[in-house]
Structure formats: C-alpha cells, structure tokens
Amino acid sequence: MFVGKFVFDSFSGKYIEDGGVRQKIWLEKIKRNRLLGGINVVDYSDHHFVTNSLAGEFYRGILDYIDVMIVPSRLMEKNARSFGTFPIYLIPEPLEISNQPISEASQYDPNKASALWFGHNSNLKYLFHYLLTPQSRPLPKHLHILTNNIEREPFESLMKSLPGNFNISVSEWSLKKMVDTSKLCNYIVIPSDSADPRKNGSSPGRLVTAFALGRPVVATMLDSYIEFERLFLEIGSEAASRFLAGAPYPSHVMQEAQREVSEIYSMSSVAQRWISLIKSA
C-alpha cells in the first residue's frame, strides 16, 4: 500500500517549484506500486483538482492511479466524486491536543481583550481581510498570531491601516505554544472565505482544535462548520458583534463543544477508522 499526501514545503509554506522533479518522483512511485499489485491511497484535504497550481497539476496527473481516496468532509467527498469512480472514505483529521480548561471569564472588557489566531500562513490573507472590515470591531487590544514562515513585512504593512492602540504579536506555531497562548486570550478568531475554491470542502480541523482550547470561537461559516453552528459565533452575525463588544458567552456552550469533538476527533477514534480501512483494503 502507498499512502501519499502532496504537502507544502515545511519552511516556506509554499509548494516547491522544482521543474516537476518531485512530481515525477511521486508519479513513478504511484505507478510502480500499482504494477506491483499495491493499493494507492490518497489523502485529499484541499480541492486541488480544480486549481491552476502545481498541486492541481499533480492531482490531475494521478487520477488514473487512485485506488482509494480519504477526505476530511462531506463536501470534499461530493467534490471528489465527480472526478473518479474510486471508493471515497471520510476520515476526519484528529485532535492533537486534549481538552483544556474552559475560560472562567464568560464576560470581558473589550478594551483589554486578547484574541488568538493560529494557522498555516496560507490562511493569513483571510485574517488580514477580516481585521480591515467592520466585522472585526471592536478589535481586541492584543492579537496573538501563531503561524509558520513568519515574514515581518506584511504585518508591518497591515498595522499601518489599523488603529494605533491595536497590538499584535507573531510567533512560530507549535502545539505547546498554541495551548499556552490560548490561556492568555479571551477568544479565538478563525476568518476564512467560503467562496474560495481552496476552502471548498476543507476540514473542520481548526474549529475543532479551537473548541479543545476552551475559549469562545468567532469564525467564518464554512460547509464543514455547519454541524457545529450552535457552538461558535459566526463572523458578521449579530451574536458575534455583541460578543466582541463585551456580551457574556455561556460556558455550557464551550463544555458541549468539547464533549462533542472529543468523542469524534480523538486520536484513538480516528486511528480506529484508519485501521479499519487498512484491514479492509
């Protein structure tokens, strides 16, 4: 069995432009595995079949060699079905952290608030757009940003367009850093763009992680977030606006969110799904 996922370069956060060398190596591995009677399992987490990119070119090139596909959401399953007849299984991305203590302060002073954003640097564009819109107001006093491949220039440019009393700190993401930083924050914000093809079918991974961190969550409504809509505040909604202005947030909602995701997205639960798939292959 050959299980592959076309990934970002770990340092730059971008797909490597190497003249197609890496794509050729992967394609040869996939073809050889098929010739040897193996099974090619593809972990498909972004809808690259429709993108004009290196990743899109790669995924379209292996269509004839996919035996099984793993997707993170129902919408991604629907997206992928129009590109092949291979079996498709929905296996969510697991939680990498245990449930953290829930925020004791359900109400806070918005003039002293701290917020957390974490994610891959390819998602920073959604955060920057959000911060420049009325939907983010009132802004927290401090925003903690945890990401990879930190480049200072974009942040410096952004700050010129924001109020002078708004502060940000930018640090390299790690599990420990994320957990520790969340304890300093009043809420977590996850802006996105439901109209972006790249987000068409993306997993609820960041939302689920935010629930585990035990803080109120303000997020853009993506398709994979719909089943959790009662457990977070949608960006732009009246409820989100009231919360950002200092309205209390019920702790029982955070408790319910943690209970729900710990059952479905725990390492043991997701691992069992993978084991069942491998045994049946």
Backbone torsions as a table, in degrees:
resi	resn	phi	psi	omega
1	MET	NA	136.9	176.6
2	PHE	-119.1	117.9	179.0
3	VAL	-111.7	123.2	-176.5
4	GLY	-135.1	149.7	173.6
5	LYS	-139.8	123.9	-179.2
6	PHE	-76.9	113.1	-169.0
7	VAL	-113.4	163.2	173.6
8	PHE	-67.7	153.2	167.7
9	ASP	-62.5	129.5	-172.0
10	SER	-63.8	-25.4	-178.8
11	PHE	-90.4	-53.8	-173.1
12	SER	-79.3	-23.2	-176.3
13	GLY	75.8	11.7	-179.0
14	LYS	-121.2	156.0	174.3
15	TYR	-68.8	135.3	-173.8
16	ILE	-75.1	127.3	173.9
17	GLU	-93.9	101.3	-176.9
18	ASP	-124.3	25.5	179.2
19	GLY	73.0	16.9	178.1
20	GLY	88.1	6.8	-177.5
21	VAL	-61.6	-50.1	-176.9
22	ARG	-66.4	-40.0	178.5
23	GLN	-60.2	-40.9	-179.8
24	LYS	-63.9	-41.5	179.8
25	ILE	-62.6	-45.8	-179.5
26	TRP	-64.6	-42.9	-178.4
27	LEU	-63.0	-40.0	178.5
28	GLU	-65.2	-39.0	177.2
29	LYS	-62.1	-43.5	-178.1
30	ILE	-66.4	-43.8	178.7
31	LYS	-64.3	-42.5	-178.6
32	ARG	-64.7	-40.8	179.2
33	ASN	-60.7	-40.3	178.1
34	ARG	-64.3	-43.9	-179.6
35	LEU	-62.4	-31.5	-179.4
36	LEU	-85.4	5.6	178.6
37	GLY	84.7	13.5	-179.9
38	GLY	-82.3	176.4	-179.3
39	ILE	-117.2	129.2	178.1
40	ASN	-96.6	114.7	178.9
41	VAL	-107.5	122.3	-177.2
42	VAL	-109.6	124.4	175.6
43	ASP	-89.2	108.6	-170.8
44	TYR	-113.4	98.3	-173.2
45	SER	-104.5	-16.9	175.0
46	ASP	-127.4	149.1	-173.1
47	HIS	-82.6	72.4	-175.3
48	HIS	-78.9	-17.7	-178.9
49	PHE	-55.6	-28.5	-174.7
50	VAL	-103.9	4.4	-176.7
51	THR	-98.2	147.9	176.4
52	ASN	-93.0	81.0	-173.5
53	SER	-154.0	172.8	175.7
54	LEU	-59.4	-43.1	179.7
55	ALA	-65.4	-40.8	178.4
56	GLY	-61.6	-42.4	178.7
57	GLU	-62.4	-41.4	180.0
58	PHE	-63.8	-50.6	-176.7
59	TYR	-64.9	-39.0	177.0
60	ARG	-64.8	-29.9	-178.9
61	GLY	-74.0	-19.2	-178.1
62	ILE	-105.6	6.1	-176.3
63	LEU	-51.5	-41.7	-176.3
64	ASP	-74.2	-6.1	-175.5
65	TYR	-115.8	6.5	179.8
66	ILE	-83.8	125.4	176.7
67	ASP	-98.7	-38.5	-179.9
68	VAL	-142.7	140.3	176.8
69	MET	-122.4	138.8	176.5
70	ILE	-109.8	129.2	-180.0
71	VAL	-125.5	157.2	-175.8
72	PRO	-96.1	-4.5	-175.8
73	SER	-153.5	162.7	179.0
74	ARG	-64.4	-39.7	-179.9
75	LEU	-66.1	-38.3	178.1
76	MET	-65.4	-34.8	175.8
77	GLU	-61.8	-43.6	177.9
78	LYS	-63.6	-42.5	178.9
79	ASN	-59.2	-45.8	-173.5
80	ALA	-72.5	-28.8	-175.4
81	ARG	-63.1	-25.5	-179.4
82	SER	-79.6	-1.2	-177.2
83	PHE	-112.8	-1.6	180.0
84	GLY	-179.0	168.3	-178.9
85	THR	-103.7	6.3	-179.2
86	PHE	-65.8	152.4	176.6
87	PRO	-63.5	142.2	179.5
88	ILE	-125.6	130.4	179.8
89	TYR	-120.5	137.7	176.8
90	LEU	-93.9	112.3	175.4
91	ILE	-127.4	115.4	-176.2
92	PRO	-70.5	160.8	173.5
93	GLU	-76.0	135.0	-174.8
94	PRO	-78.6	156.2	171.2
95	LEU	-69.8	133.4	179.9
96	GLU	-98.4	-1.4	-180.0
97	ILE	-131.7	158.7	173.6
98	SER	-85.5	162.4	178.2
99	ASN	-60.9	130.5	-179.9
100	GLN	-96.0	159.2	178.5
101	PRO	-55.3	137.8	-178.1
102	ILE	-76.1	143.3	179.7
103	SER	-53.8	127.6	-180.0
104	GLU	-76.3	-31.5	-177.3
105	ALA	-88.2	100.7	-180.0
106	SER	-79.0	-16.7	177.6
107	GLN	-126.8	147.5	-175.2
108	TYR	-146.9	166.4	176.4
109	ASP	-88.1	112.6	-177.5
110	PRO	-60.9	-22.4	179.1
111	ASN	-75.7	-11.9	179.7
112	LYS	-122.1	10.7	-171.3
113	ALA	-72.2	150.4	171.3
114	SER	-121.5	140.3	179.5
115	ALA	-127.6	160.2	-179.4
116	LEU	-123.7	134.6	167.4
117	TRP	-125.6	133.2	175.0
118	PHE	-136.5	148.8	178.7
119	GLY	160.0	172.5	177.0
120	HIS	-66.1	148.5	-175.6
121	ASN	-65.0	-15.9	175.3
122	SER	-68.2	-14.2	179.0
123	ASN	-96.3	-2.5	-178.0
124	LEU	-62.9	-29.7	-179.0
125	LYS	-60.3	-33.5	178.5
126	TYR	-70.6	-38.4	177.5
127	LEU	-64.8	-45.6	-179.0
128	PHE	-60.5	-44.0	178.7
129	HIS	-61.3	-45.1	-179.1
130	TYR	-59.0	-45.7	-176.4
131	LEU	-63.5	-22.3	-178.9
132	LEU	-93.1	1.5	-178.0
133	THR	-106.5	157.6	176.5
134	PRO	-61.6	-20.6	-178.3
135	GLN	-65.1	-18.0	-180.0
136	SER	-91.8	-2.4	-174.1
137	ARG	-90.2	143.9	-5.4
138	PRO	-72.4	140.9	177.2
139	LEU	-66.7	150.5	172.7
140	PRO	-67.8	163.3	176.7
141	LYS	-69.1	-33.8	-177.5
142	HIS	-139.7	135.7	176.3
143	LEU	-118.8	121.2	175.9
144	HIS	-92.5	125.9	-179.5
145	ILE	-116.9	124.2	178.0
146	LEU	-119.2	119.5	-175.7
147	THR	-153.7	-170.5	179.0
148	ASN	-116.1	160.8	177.0
149	ASN	47.9	65.1	-174.1
150	ILE	-75.1	123.4	174.0
151	GLU	-116.9	123.5	-171.4
152	ARG	-72.2	-32.9	-172.3
153	GLU	-56.4	-46.7	179.7
154	PRO	-60.2	-36.9	-179.9
155	PHE	-70.0	-39.7	178.6
156	GLU	-63.6	-39.7	177.8
157	SER	-65.8	-42.1	179.0
158	LEU	-60.6	-44.6	-174.7
159	MET	-62.5	-25.6	178.7
160	LYS	-66.4	-20.7	-177.8
161	SER	-100.8	4.4	-176.6
162	LEU	-117.6	160.6	-178.1
163	PRO	-56.7	147.9	-176.2
164	GLY	-66.4	-22.9	-179.0
165	ASN	-90.2	7.1	177.4
166	PHE	-95.6	131.0	-176.4
167	ASN	-123.0	148.2	173.7
168	ILE	-130.4	151.4	168.9
169	SER	-128.3	136.8	-176.2
170	VAL	-120.8	125.4	-178.3
171	SER	-136.2	159.2	175.8
172	GLU	-68.3	134.1	-178.6
173	TRP	-73.8	141.3	166.7
174	SER	-153.7	160.4	179.1
175	LEU	-58.3	-47.4	-178.9
176	LYS	-62.6	-43.8	180.0
177	LYS	-62.3	-39.7	179.9
178	MET	-64.0	-46.5	-179.8
179	VAL	-64.0	-46.8	-178.4
180	ASP	-63.8	-42.7	-177.7
181	THR	-68.7	-35.7	-179.0
182	SER	-59.7	-29.8	-179.1
183	LYS	-69.0	-16.5	178.8
184	LEU	-91.8	-4.5	-168.6
185	CYS	-111.6	152.2	177.4
186	ASN	-86.8	-27.2	178.5
187	TYR	-159.9	169.5	179.0
188	ILE	-118.5	137.5	-178.9
189	VAL	-118.9	133.9	-178.6
190	ILE	-132.9	79.0	176.0
191	PRO	-74.2	150.9	176.2
192	SER	-153.9	-164.0	178.0
193	ASP	-143.2	105.6	-177.0
194	SER	-66.7	-16.0	-179.9
195	ALA	-89.4	-7.5	-179.6
196	ASP	-76.7	123.1	-179.8
197	PRO	-55.2	-31.8	-179.2
198	ARG	-65.2	-27.3	-179.9
199	LYS	-94.3	4.7	-177.4
200	ASN	-76.5	87.8	-178.9
201	GLY	107.8	8.8	-179.4
202	SER	-63.0	159.1	-176.0
203	SER	-76.5	164.1	174.9
204	PRO	-87.0	20.9	-171.2
205	GLY	-52.6	-49.1	-177.6
206	ARG	-68.5	-36.5	178.7
207	LEU	-64.5	-45.7	179.9
208	VAL	-61.7	-41.4	177.6
209	THR	-63.3	-40.8	179.2
210	ALA	-62.5	-39.4	176.2
211	PHE	-59.0	-44.9	-178.2
212	ALA	-63.0	-26.7	-179.4
213	LEU	-74.9	-11.7	171.9
214	GLY	77.4	30.6	177.9
215	ARG	-125.7	153.3	173.1
216	PRO	-57.8	146.9	-176.5
217	VAL	-121.9	130.8	174.4
218	VAL	-114.3	118.5	-171.1
219	ALA	-147.0	156.8	171.0
220	THR	-72.1	140.9	179.4
221	MET	-79.5	109.4	171.9
222	LEU	-102.5	164.1	-178.0
223	ASP	-57.2	-41.6	-178.1
224	SER	-73.9	-7.9	177.8
225	TYR	-93.0	-13.4	-171.4
226	ILE	-57.3	-40.5	-178.1
227	GLU	-64.9	-15.9	180.0
228	PHE	-107.5	14.7	-169.5
229	GLU	-60.1	-27.2	179.5
230	ARG	-77.4	-7.9	-171.9
231	LEU	-107.9	1.6	176.1
232	PHE	-147.8	171.4	-177.9
233	LEU	-102.9	123.9	-178.3
234	GLU	-78.7	130.6	178.1
235	ILE	-56.7	130.8	179.9
236	GLY	93.3	-11.3	-179.5
237	SER	-79.7	161.4	178.6
238	GLU	-63.7	-38.7	179.7
239	ALA	-62.7	-41.1	178.8
240	ALA	-65.6	-40.7	179.9
241	SER	-62.7	-41.9	178.9
242	ARG	-64.6	-42.2	-179.8
243	PHE	-63.7	-46.0	-179.8
244	LEU	-61.3	-26.7	178.7
245	ALA	-84.3	-2.0	174.4
246	GLY	114.9	5.2	178.9
247	ALA	-65.7	146.1	-179.3
248	PRO	-66.6	151.8	177.9
249	TYR	-119.0	126.7	-174.9
250	PRO	-67.8	127.1	-178.6
251	SER	-66.8	-26.4	-178.9
252	HIS	-65.8	-24.5	177.2
253	VAL	-69.2	-41.7	177.8
254	MET	-66.4	-36.9	177.9
255	GLN	-63.9	-43.9	178.9
256	GLU	-63.4	-40.9	179.7
257	ALA	-60.9	-44.0	-179.2
258	GLN	-66.5	-40.0	178.3
259	ARG	-61.4	-44.2	-175.5
260	GLU	-66.5	-47.2	-174.9
261	VAL	-76.7	-27.3	-178.9
262	SER	-67.5	-27.9	179.4
263	GLU	-75.4	-39.8	-172.6
264	ILE	-91.1	-36.1	-168.8
265	TYR	-108.7	11.1	178.0
266	SER	-65.1	155.2	178.6
267	MET	-55.5	-43.3	-176.7
268	SER	-66.4	-39.2	-179.8
269	SER	-66.7	-46.0	-179.5
270	VAL	-69.0	-39.2	178.5
271	ALA	-60.2	-38.3	-179.9
272	GLN	-64.2	-35.6	177.3
273	ARG	-64.4	-42.4	178.3
274	TRP	-64.5	-42.5	179.1
275	ILE	-61.5	-42.5	178.7
276	SER	-62.8	-40.4	179.6
277	LEU	-64.3	-46.6	-177.5
278	ILE	-64.3	-39.6	179.2
279	LYS	-64.4	-33.0	-176.9
280	SER	-86.4	-13.5	-175.6
281	ALA	-72.9	NA	NA
